[in-house]
Amino acid sequence: MKSIIRNFVAKMVAGRSDDGIMITLSDPRKVDFQAAMLEDLLMRNGIDPNAITSEAQLKMILSRISSMENQ
């Protein structure tokens, strides 16, 4: 699901302020761009972005890709 990837990227990019409140993005195009980059990374590693059903599954896939790159 592309919305799962986009929401995941939005959370990563938004960050948090000192009091723990999420900061809103000033440029949503940045989220769209980084979501497209993440989808490209998934496809280059043989994973269909539309097959991802949850954020937990996405995190697991990204950790596997990261560990493969480190080896």
C-alpha positions as CSV (number, residue, x, y, z in Angstrom):
1,M,0.0,0.0,0.0
2,K,1.4,3.3,-1.0
3,S,-0.4,5.1,1.8
4,I,1.5,2.9,4.4
5,I,4.8,3.9,2.8
6,R,3.8,7.6,2.6
7,N,2.6,7.7,6.2
8,F,5.9,5.9,7.4
9,V,8.0,8.5,5.5
10,A,5.9,11.4,6.9
11,K,6.5,10.2,10.4
12,M,10.3,9.9,9.8
13,V,10.5,13.4,8.1
14,A,8.3,15.2,10.6
15,G,10.4,14.6,13.6
16,R,9.5,15.9,17.1
17,S,9.9,19.1,19.0
18,D,11.4,19.3,22.4
19,D,8.1,18.7,24.2
20,G,7.4,15.5,22.1
21,I,4.8,17.0,19.8
22,M,5.1,16.0,16.1
23,I,6.1,18.9,13.9
24,T,4.0,19.4,10.8
25,L,5.8,19.5,7.4
26,S,6.1,22.7,5.6
27,D,6.5,21.0,2.2
28,P,4.5,17.8,1.5
29,R,6.4,17.4,-1.7
30,K,9.4,16.3,0.3
31,V,7.3,13.4,1.7
32,D,6.1,12.4,-1.8
33,F,9.7,12.5,-3.1
34,Q,11.1,10.4,-0.3
35,A,8.2,7.9,-0.5
36,A,9.0,7.5,-4.2
37,M,12.6,6.9,-3.4
38,L,11.6,4.3,-0.8
39,E,9.3,2.5,-3.3
40,D,12.2,2.5,-5.8
41,L,14.5,0.9,-3.1
42,L,11.9,-1.8,-2.4
43,M,11.4,-2.5,-6.1
44,R,15.2,-2.7,-6.7
45,N,15.3,-5.4,-4.0
46,G,12.5,-7.4,-5.6
47,I,9.7,-6.3,-3.2
48,D,6.3,-5.1,-4.5
49,P,5.4,-2.0,-2.6
50,N,1.7,-2.7,-3.1
51,A,2.1,-6.0,-1.3
52,I,3.0,-4.3,2.0
53,T,0.1,-4.5,4.4
54,S,1.4,-2.8,7.6
55,E,4.0,-0.4,8.9
56,A,5.6,-3.3,11.0
57,Q,6.0,-5.3,7.8
58,L,7.6,-2.3,6.1
59,K,10.1,-1.8,9.0
60,M,11.0,-5.5,8.9
61,I,11.7,-5.4,5.2
62,L,13.8,-2.2,5.5
63,S,15.9,-3.8,8.3
64,R,16.5,-6.9,6.1
65,I,17.5,-4.6,3.2
66,S,19.8,-2.7,5.5
67,S,21.4,-5.8,6.9
68,M,22.0,-7.2,3.4
69,E,23.7,-3.9,2.4
70,N,25.9,-4.0,5.4
71,Q,27.2,-7.5,4.5
